[in-house]
Every structure is written in structure tokens, then in C-alpha cells.
Amino acid sequence: SSPDDLDGIVDHIRQFLNGHDGKLRVTVDSLNEMAYYADEERAREATNAILALLDDHDAVALFHLDREVFDADTVDEFRDLFDGVIELDEDGTVTSEFADD
């Protein structure tokens, strides 16, 4: 699917999850492209739909987001959707933050 076809992306992930067994993993690269070609609100809605599918299938995902592209409020809105965030800084520093269950 193209980055502006968010329904197609969600549907593709749905088909993958429905068509495979076991502990499944999905990578979404990138939220930046989705937000750029669709818009930020639709990208968040698609992300929520993907997260619901992952929850339904007990699957996990890695979402990529370049925080340099968005303002801090937008980055925070995306961060709040996830159970954990791993940040890779330009100097090679890796930090992580995970929600308590």
C-alpha cells in the first residue's frame, strides 16, 4: 500500500495477522510517511487501528518515527499510543521507556 492509503495499510496488516499463526511481529516504517502523505490525525487513527489488531492477535510491533520531523506535542501524541519507546540519538545513545502494566 502507498503511505497515503492508510485503510489499505491497516487491511494489509489485518490480513497478515489473520493468515499466520504463532507470536507475530509487525514493523511499521514509517509513521512519518503516513502522516506526511495522509495527515497526522489520520496517521494516529490508523496507528490506533493497528494497535487494536495487534492486541486482538497478541502480536507486537515496532513503529518508526523520526522526532525531528514533528513538533514536540505531535511526538508526545504518538508516544502516548505505545507501551514503550526506544530512542536512538545521533551520538549513538540508546534510551528506553516502558509503561508499567
Secondary structure as GFF3:
##gff-version 3
##sequence-region A 1 101
A	DSSP	alpha_helix	6	19	.	.	.	ID=ss1
A	DSSP	beta_strand	25	28	.	.	.	ID=ss2
A	DSSP	alpha_helix	31	37	.	.	.	ID=ss3
A	DSSP	alpha_helix	40	56	.	.	.	ID=ss4
A	DSSP	beta_strand	60	63	.	.	.	ID=ss5
A	DSSP	alpha_helix	72	79	.	.	.	ID=ss6
A	DSSP	beta_strand	84	88	.	.	.	ID=ss7
A	DSSP	beta_strand	94	98	.	.	.	ID=ss8
###
